[in-house]
């Protein structure tokens, strides 16, 4: 009986600690703390990007990297590396993120619609060179694939960004 009580306390404590890490990660996402660089271009209109996210936990960084990658493709674009050229953001309207805040809050919610466009390219393992200690947290590099063409098409269909022929994005 005593072991069961200890085990239950352990589960509650670990759930609380993970919840705090998740809350911190969500705050980082709201502040969009990341760096993004192109790694490869797919034939299906996708890009493989390396996203550097900040977190104290590896698992949280991997999940946040997915959000950060899609956010970067939409709003930031990325610098190229190797054979991949730099790409501008697919949304070019200044203030679009604020103007469509309700849409993007739902879009980037945990397991939200953004998940349709992104996947981790490896099994979630992180190269030791892609885990850097920065103060009290880690800067973790994760390779992520983003279906850029599908993302752009869907955002245009929903009226979030304009098609090229319809004027400026």
C-alpha positions as CSV (number, residue, x, y, z in Angstrom):
1,X,0.0,0.0,0.0
2,X,2.8,2.4,0.9
3,X,4.5,1.7,-2.4
4,X,1.2,2.5,-4.3
5,X,0.9,5.9,-2.4
6,X,4.6,6.7,-3.3
7,X,4.0,5.7,-6.9
8,X,0.8,7.9,-7.2
9,X,2.7,10.8,-5.6
10,X,5.5,10.4,-8.1
11,X,3.0,10.3,-11.0
12,X,1.3,13.5,-9.8
13,X,4.6,15.3,-9.3
14,X,6.1,14.3,-12.7
15,X,2.8,15.3,-14.4
16,X,3.0,18.7,-12.6
17,X,6.7,19.2,-13.6
18,X,6.0,18.2,-17.3
19,X,3.0,20.6,-17.2
20,X,5.3,23.4,-16.1
21,X,7.8,22.6,-18.8
22,X,5.0,22.6,-21.4
23,X,3.8,26.0,-20.1
24,X,7.3,27.4,-20.4
25,X,7.5,25.9,-23.9
26,X,4.2,27.4,-24.9
27,X,5.4,30.8,-23.6
28,X,8.5,30.4,-25.8
29,X,6.3,29.6,-28.7
30,X,4.2,32.7,-28.1
31,X,7.4,34.7,-28.2
32,X,8.6,32.6,-31.2
33,X,12.1,32.0,-29.9
34,X,13.8,30.0,-32.7
35,X,16.2,30.1,-35.6
36,X,15.6,28.3,-38.9
37,X,17.8,27.3,-41.8
38,X,17.1,25.4,-45.0
39,X,18.7,22.0,-45.3
40,X,17.1,20.3,-48.4
41,X,14.3,20.8,-50.9
42,X,11.9,18.0,-51.6
43,X,10.3,17.2,-55.0
44,X,6.9,17.4,-53.6
45,X,7.1,21.1,-52.6
46,X,8.5,20.5,-49.2
47,X,11.6,21.7,-47.4
48,X,13.7,20.1,-44.8
49,X,14.8,22.8,-42.3
50,X,16.8,22.7,-39.1
51,X,15.0,24.6,-36.4
52,X,16.9,25.7,-33.3
53,X,14.4,25.9,-30.4
54,X,15.1,26.8,-26.8
55,X,14.0,24.5,-24.0
56,X,15.1,22.8,-20.8
57,X,13.8,19.4,-22.1
58,X,14.5,17.6,-25.3
59,X,11.0,16.2,-25.9
60,X,9.5,19.7,-25.5
61,X,12.0,21.1,-27.9
62,X,11.1,18.6,-30.6
63,X,7.4,19.4,-30.3
64,X,8.1,23.1,-30.3
65,X,10.4,22.7,-33.3
66,X,7.4,21.5,-35.4
67,X,5.4,24.7,-34.5
68,X,8.5,26.9,-35.0
69,X,9.2,25.3,-38.5
70,X,5.7,26.0,-39.8
71,X,5.7,29.5,-38.2
72,X,9.1,30.2,-39.9
73,X,7.9,29.1,-43.3
74,X,4.8,31.3,-43.0
75,X,6.3,34.4,-41.4
76,X,10.1,34.4,-41.4
77,X,11.4,32.5,-44.4
78,X,14.8,30.9,-43.9
79,X,18.5,31.2,-44.9
80,X,19.8,28.6,-47.2
81,X,22.6,26.1,-46.5
82,X,24.5,24.0,-49.1
83,X,22.4,23.5,-52.2
84,X,19.2,25.0,-50.7
85,X,18.7,28.7,-51.5
86,X,17.2,31.1,-49.0
87,X,13.4,31.4,-49.1
88,X,11.2,34.3,-48.3
89,X,8.1,33.8,-46.0
90,X,5.0,32.7,-47.8
91,X,3.0,35.4,-46.0
92,X,4.2,38.8,-47.0
93,X,1.6,41.1,-45.5
94,X,3.0,43.0,-42.6
95,X,1.0,42.5,-39.4
96,X,-0.8,39.4,-40.8
97,X,-0.1,37.4,-37.7
98,X,-1.7,40.0,-35.5
99,X,-4.6,40.7,-37.9
100,X,-5.5,37.0,-38.1
101,X,-4.5,36.2,-34.4
102,X,-7.6,34.1,-33.8
103,X,-6.9,31.9,-36.8
104,X,-3.2,31.4,-35.8
105,X,-4.0,30.8,-32.2
106,X,-6.2,27.8,-33.2
107,X,-3.8,26.9,-36.0
108,X,-0.8,26.6,-33.7
109,X,-2.6,25.0,-30.7
110,X,-1.2,21.7,-29.4
111,X,-1.9,19.1,-32.1
112,X,-3.6,21.9,-34.1
113,X,-4.0,22.1,-37.9
114,X,-0.3,23.0,-38.4
115,X,0.5,19.3,-37.7
116,X,-0.9,18.5,-41.2
117,X,2.2,20.2,-42.8
118,X,5.1,19.1,-40.6
119,X,7.0,16.0,-39.5
120,X,10.3,15.3,-37.8
121,X,12.6,13.9,-40.4
122,X,14.5,11.5,-38.1
123,X,13.2,9.3,-35.3
124,X,13.4,12.2,-32.9
125,X,17.0,11.6,-32.0
126,X,19.1,14.7,-31.7
127,X,22.7,14.9,-32.8
128,X,25.0,15.7,-29.8
129,X,26.3,18.7,-31.9
130,X,22.7,20.0,-32.1
131,X,22.3,20.3,-28.3
132,X,24.0,23.4,-27.0
133,X,23.8,24.7,-23.4
134,X,22.7,28.3,-23.3
135,X,22.4,29.6,-19.8
136,X,19.9,27.5,-17.9
137,X,18.4,25.9,-21.0
138,X,19.3,24.2,-24.2
139,X,19.4,25.4,-27.8
140,X,18.3,22.2,-29.6
141,X,18.5,21.7,-33.4
142,X,15.8,19.5,-34.9
143,X,15.5,18.5,-38.6
144,X,11.9,19.0,-39.7
145,X,10.1,18.5,-43.0
146,X,7.5,21.1,-43.9
147,X,5.0,20.7,-46.8
148,X,5.4,24.3,-48.0
149,X,3.3,24.1,-51.2
150,X,0.4,22.4,-49.4
151,X,0.6,24.9,-46.6
152,X,0.6,27.8,-48.9
153,X,-2.3,26.4,-51.0
154,X,-4.4,25.8,-47.9
155,X,-3.8,29.2,-46.4
156,X,-4.8,30.8,-49.7
157,X,-7.9,28.7,-49.9
158,X,-8.9,29.9,-46.4
159,X,-8.3,33.5,-47.3
160,X,-5.4,33.9,-44.9
161,X,-2.9,34.8,-47.6
162,X,-3.6,36.0,-51.1
163,X,-2.7,34.0,-54.2
164,X,0.1,35.6,-56.4
165,X,-2.3,36.6,-59.1
166,X,-4.6,38.3,-56.6
167,X,-2.1,41.0,-55.5
168,X,0.5,41.1,-52.9
169,X,0.5,38.4,-50.1
